[in-house]
Amino acid sequence: MMLRKAYNERLVQDVRTNYDDGRLITQSAAADQPGAHDASMEPLDVAAWTMYFGVFHGGTPYEGTRDFLEEAHRLWPDKPILNTESDIGVSKTIARAISSLAFITIR
C-alpha cells in the first residue's frame, strides 16, 4: 500500500505541475483490501473504490455498501466519496444505500 501512496503522491505532483487546470485526481481501489482506511487515498482529491459487497466481499449488498461508505466518510470527511464499480445484479440495492446517505460533499 505504501507503494501506491507514493505513486499517487508523484502523480498528483506531476499533474499539478504540468497540467494545473483544476482537474480532480482519483483512483479506483478495491474496497476489500485494504478497506476504507486505504492510505493511498490521502494525496487524491476524490476517494473511490470498487464495491462488490455481497458478491465478492463479505456482507450484503445494501448493508456492506452503506457501512463502507459511512466508514469512508468518517475517515475522509473532506473528500468526495465514490463507488466506481459494482455488480449489475445489486445496482438497485447499492443505489438505495447511496441515496440513503446525506453526507456526500462536493467542493
PyMOL commands that set and color helices and strands:
alter all, ss='L'
color gray80, all
select helices_A, chain A and resi 2-18+39-41+61-75+88-99
alter helices_A, ss='H'
color red, helices_A
select strands_A, chain A and resi 29-30+47-50+81-85
alter strands_A, ss='S'
color yellow, strands_A
deselect
rebuild
show_as cartoon
